[in-house]
Amino acid sequence: MKQTPFHKFHVALGAKMHEFAGYDMPIEYKGIIEEHLAVVNNVGVFDVSHMGEFWVKGPKALEFLQKISSNDASKLKVGDIQYTYFPNENGGLKDDFLLYRYEEDKYMMVPNAANLEKDFAWCQKHNTMGAELEDGSNHIAQLAVQGPKATELLQRLTNEDLSSIPYYTFKVGEFAGCPNVIISNTGYTGCGGFELYFYPEHAETIWNKLFEEGEAFGLMACGLGARDTLRLEMGFCLYGNDIDEEHTGIEAGLGWITKFTDDKKEMIGRNVLEKQKADGVTRKLIAFTLEDKGVPRKDYAITNENGEVIGNVTSGTMSPFLKIGIGLGYVEKDYAKVDTPIGINVRNRTLKAKVVKLPFRKK
């Protein structure tokens, strides 16, 4: 298995390690619930160095991105970030990713760790216009510092004014004495904070200085387990669970990042997605809460009031913050309206649930 530059710190802290996307990653340290609540109420740090980074450069970069990305990359100014996805020919998702406009003709794509080889091959296949593509994943480390006290902590380690970095924008500057750090405000927890991208040789310095300053804030190292429960409480999709190649962006509720800006945008899968956006779909991704006690899990059946199967759970957990069962899943469109009563089949029992509006955890 691969290791991130922070592997020795995870081991020293006694993290429960497990394979994820080919990496030996920390799943939890003190426990998922404790780490989850630390991020909601205070501040935590996640090692997300396993994520990918692709560079797209040159005069053909924008033309390439308009073809391969669902969103409208022409709207990005230098310093802006977009959430977007790679549509396949049928409108399904090859992957979702973040797109950074780093310079005038230089962009950074941040795809999911498990899809790196597939995604880069897809980019190469569809680079018919000759944009410059580079896989920089092995040359960039990343930490996500999340929580309501994250900004105050991070500001102690940089002269960059963090209050001048709005949501979905970034700056490049010095952090913890290390140059050329991308300080990015996106987040996957709904709790505020920033992501730091930097060269792996700075990893030890940044980790140590974070924890030196973070001691006064109760900074907690957090694993992928808490990252998953935090994103689910906000209703953020996870690739391989809630979004995949078999479900389209419109079915997944991602019409807001599926843009048909003009007739010249030759986006892959455009015809299918445009038709679905105009005509509607037969199934939709919904959020639900359990009204009975229980924990919904991936692939559990979703039923209507007559006990007929109408869909399946894609993500589910016991919410550490709300202390009720929550989940996402696809259902037939007639059952997608908020407050619709549904059932979740859990071990030969049908638990009462209802469709709700996201996020589960209100800010």
Residue pairs with C-beta under 8 A, 6 or more apart in sequence:
1 19
1 22
1 23
1 24
2 22
2 23
2 24
2 50
3 23
3 24
4 23
4 25
4 47
4 49
4 50
4 141
4 203
5 49
5 141
5 200
5 203
5 204
6 47
6 49
6 141
6 143
6 203
6 207
7 24
9 207
9 221
10 17
10 25
10 26
10 29
10 47
10 221
11 17
13 26
13 29
13 221
14 29
15 26
15 27
15 28
15 29
15 221
15 223
16 26
16 27
16 28
16 29
16 223
17 24
17 25
17 26
17 27
18 24
18 25
18 27
19 25
20 27
20 50
20 113
20 114
20 224
21 50
21 112
21 113
21 114
21 116
22 50
22 113
22 114
23 50
23 113
25 47
25 50
25 223
25 224
26 47
26 221
26 223
26 224
27 223
27 224
27 225
28 35
28 223
28 225
28 226
29 35
29 220
29 221
29 222
29 223
30 220
32 223
32 225
32 226
32 229
32 320
33 320
34 220
35 44
35 220
35 221
35 222
35 223
35 225
35 226
36 222
36 226
36 229
36 230
36 320
36 321
37 320
37 321
38 44
38 147
38 218
38 220
38 222
39 146
39 147
39 189
39 191
39 220
39 222
39 226
39 230
40 147
40 191
40 230
40 321
40 361
41 147
41 148
42 147
42 148
42 149
42 217
42 218
42 219
42 220
43 145
43 146
43 147
43 148
43 149
43 150
43 153
43 193
43 214
43 217
43 218
43 219
43 220
44 145
44 146
44 147
44 219
44 220
44 221
44 222
44 226
45 143
45 144
45 145
45 146
45 210
45 214
45 219
45 220
45 221
45 222
46 143
46 144
46 145
46 146
46 222
46 223
46 224
46 227
47 142
47 143
48 142
48 143
48 144
48 195
48 227
49 140
49 141
49 142
49 143
49 200
49 203
50 113
51 110
51 111
51 112
51 113
51 137
51 142
52 109
52 110
52 111
52 112
52 113
52 115
52 116
52 119
52 120
52 135
52 137
53 108
53 109
53 110
53 135
53 136
53 137
53 139
53 140
53 197
54 108
54 109
54 111
54 119
54 120
54 123
54 133
54 134
54 135
54 136
54 137
55 102
55 106
55 107
55 108
55 109
55 132
55 133
55 134
55 135
55 136
56 64
56 65
56 106
56 107
56 108
56 109
56 123
56 131
56 132
56 133
57 105
57 106
57 107
57 131
57 132
57 133
57 134
58 105
58 130
58 131
58 132
59 105
60 129
60 130
60 131
60 132
61 105
61 106
61 107
61 131
61 132
62 73
62 74
62 105
63 129
63 131
64 123
64 126
64 127
64 129
64 131
65 73
65 99
65 107
65 131
66 72
66 73
66 74
66 265
66 266
66 267
67 126
67 129
67 265
67 266
67 267
67 268
68 86
68 122
68 123
68 126
68 267
68 268
69 82
69 84
69 85
69 86
69 99
69 267
70 84
70 85
70 86
70 87
70 249
70 254
70 257
70 258
70 259
70 267
70 273
71 82
71 83
71 84
71 85
71 99
71 257
71 258
71 259
72 259
72 261
72 265
73 82
73 84
73 99
73 101
73 107
74 261
75 82
76 82
76 99
76 101
76 107
77 101
78 101
78 102
78 103
78 104
79 101
79 169
79 170
79 171
80 100
80 101
80 168
80 169
81 98
81 99
81 100
81 101
81 168
81 169
81 170
81 184
81 186
82 98
82 99
82 168
82 257
83 96
83 98
83 99
83 168
83 186
83 257
84 96
84 97
84 98
84 99
84 257
85 93
85 94
85 95
85 96
85 97
85 243
85 249
85 254
85 257
86 93
86 94
86 95
86 96
86 97
86 119
86 122
86 268
87 93
87 94
87 248
87 249
87 258
87 267
87 268
87 269
87 270
87 273
88 94
88 245
88 268
88 269
89 268
89 269
89 272
90 245
90 248
90 269
90 272
91 248
91 249
91 250
91 269
91 272
91 273
91 276
92 244
92 245
92 246
92 247
92 248
92 269
93 239
93 243
93 244
93 245
93 247
93 248
93 249
93 252
94 115
94 118
94 119
94 122
94 245
95 111
95 112
95 115
95 118
95 119
95 239
96 111
96 112
96 237
96 239
96 243
96 254
97 109
97 110
97 111
97 112
97 119
98 109
98 110
98 186
99 107
99 108
99 109
99 110
100 107
100 108
100 109
100 110
100 170
100 182
100 184
101 107
102 108
102 172
108 136
108 182
109 123
111 119
112 119
112 239
114 239
114 240
115 239
116 135
116 137
120 133
120 135
123 133
124 133
126 268
127 133
139 199
139 200
140 197
140 198
140 199
140 200
141 197
141 198
141 199
141 200
141 202
141 203
142 195
142 196
142 197
142 198
143 195
143 196
143 206
143 207
143 210
144 187
144 188
144 189
144 193
144 194
144 195
144 196
144 227
145 153
145 154
145 193
145 194
145 195
145 196
145 210
146 187
146 188
146 189
146 191
146 192
146 193
146 222
146 230
147 189
147 191
147 192
147 193
148 191
148 192
149 217
150 191
150 192
150 193
150 194
151 162
151 163
151 192
151 193
151 194
152 217
153 210
153 213
153 214
153 217
153 219
154 162
154 175
154 183
154 193
154 194
155 162
156 213
157 175
157 176
157 209
157 210
157 213
158 173
158 174
158 175
158 176
158 181
158 183
159 173
159 174
160 171
160 173
160 174
160 175
160 183
162 183
162 194
164 171
165 171
165 183
165 184
165 185
165 194
166 185
167 185
167 186
167 187
168 185
168 186
169 184
169 185
170 182
170 183
170 184
170 185
171 182
171 183
172 180
172 181
172 182
172 183
173 181
173 183
174 181
175 181
175 183
175 196
175 198
175 206
176 202
176 205
176 206
176 209
176 210
177 205
177 209
178 198
178 199
178 202
178 205
178 206
180 198
180 199
181 196
181 197
181 198
181 202
181 206
182 195
182 196
182 197
182 198
183 194
183 195
183 196
184 194
184 195
184 196
184 197
185 193
185 194
185 195
186 195
187 193
187 194
187 195
188 227
188 230
188 231
188 236
189 227
189 230
189 231
189 234
190 230
190 231
190 233
190 234
190 236
190 359
190 361
190 363
191 230
196 206
198 206
210 219
211 219
213 219
228 238
228 317
229 317
229 319
229 320
231 238
232 238
232 315
232 316
232 317
232 319
232 326
232 327
232 328
232 360
233 319
233 320
233 321
233 322
233 326
233 359
233 360
233 361
234 358
234 359
234 360
234 361
235 287
235 328
235 358
235 359
235 360
237 243
237 252
237 254
237 285
237 328
238 315
241 298
241 314
241 315
241 328
242 252
242 285
242 314
242 315
242 328
243 249
243 252
243 254
247 283
247 285
247 330
248 269
248 272
248 273
248 276
248 281
249 255
249 257
249 258
249 273
250 258
250 273
250 276
250 277
250 281
251 276
251 281
251 283
251 284
251 285
251 330
252 285
253 284
253 285
255 277
258 273
258 277
259 265
260 267
260 270
260 273
260 274
260 277
267 273
280 333
281 333
282 332
282 333
283 311
283 330
283 331
283 332
283 333
284 330
284 331
284 333
284 336
285 314
285 328
285 329
285 330
286 311
286 328
286 329
286 330
286 331
286 335
286 336
286 355
287 326
287 327
287 328
287 355
287 356
287 357
287 358
287 360
288 296
288 302
288 326
288 327
288 328
288 329
288 342
288 344
288 353
288 354
288 355
288 356
289 322
289 324
289 325
289 326
289 353
289 354
289 356
289 360
290 296
290 324
290 325
290 326
290 327
290 344
290 351
290 352
290 353
291 351
291 352
291 353
291 354
292 351
292 352
292 353
293 325
293 351
294 325
294 344
294 346
294 349
294 351
295 316
295 317
295 318
295 325
295 346
296 313
296 316
296 317
296 325
296 326
296 327
296 344
296 346
296 351
296 353
297 313
297 316
297 346
298 313
298 314
298 315
298 316
299 312
299 313
300 312
300 313
300 316
300 344
300 345
300 346
301 309
301 311
301 312
301 313
301 344
301 345
302 309
302 310
302 311
302 312
302 313
302 329
302 331
302 335
302 342
302 343
302 344
302 345
303 309
303 310
303 342
303 343
303 344
303 345
303 350
304 310
304 335
304 342
304 343
305 341
305 342
305 343
307 343
307 350
310 331
310 332
310 335
310 342
311 329
311 330
311 331
311 332
311 335
312 329
312 330
313 327
313 328
313 329
313 344
314 327
314 328
314 329
314 330
315 327
315 328
315 329
316 325
316 326
316 327
316 328
316 329
316 344
317 325
317 326
317 327
318 324
318 325
318 326
319 325
319 326
319 360
319 361
321 361
322 360
322 361
325 344
325 351
325 353
326 360
327 344
331 342
331 355
335 342
335 355
336 355
337 355
338 355
338 356
338 357
339 354
339 355
339 356
340 354
340 355
341 352
341 353
341 354
342 353
342 354
342 355
343 350
343 351
343 352
343 353
344 350
344 351
344 353
345 351
